[in-house]
């Protein structure tokens, strides 16, 4: 039996898959790297750079999906999902920091599961930003950020589906709840301490004024 023609056809298919996988993998890695750099820029309040990097990450993700469009087995192998999750996290973090509306998963072109996991991980980035706001004494913005974190958690906890459907969302939801509880405690403590400092300062000024009055 002459299998040479069949062998050539099989090699051609696998060569095509290998080439597509390499291009998709490279673009996915670039997207993830851009997301990490974007989030770091956002925490430094370099909003223009952060926005540009988020856009770059989105382009790289689109490139990965385009490269793998004809290979659904490779498209759903896992590494594109990871890039989708990171892009969702970066875009949601950008919205939290700037106060813009959340992008939808349709806007990003990512799966529902990747979007939800990105939301969950954005809670940790929101905590980091909130702590920076606390150090600057921006309590009103802290309250708004904490409310947004609560809103995210309320969405996450409503997704009562098996892990086989959500790809491990339940664990991330539990982590998000822990982060929010810890953040609320930090915020409350900071507000109480600030109020106490203001009270002590006011009292000290009153005493100073009373002592400066002539006997």
Secondary structure, DSSP 8 states (H G I E B T S, - for coil): ---HHHHHHHHHHHHHHHHHHHHHHHHHHHHHHHHHHHHHHHHTT-HHHHHHHHHHHHHHHHHHHHHTTT-HHHHTSSHHHHHHHHHHHHHHHHHHHHT-----HHHHT--HHHHHHHHHHHHHHHHHHHHHHHHTT-HHHHHHHHHHHHHHHHHHHT----HHHHTSHHHHHHHHHHHHHHHHHHHHHHHHHHHHHHHHHHHHHHHHHHHHS--
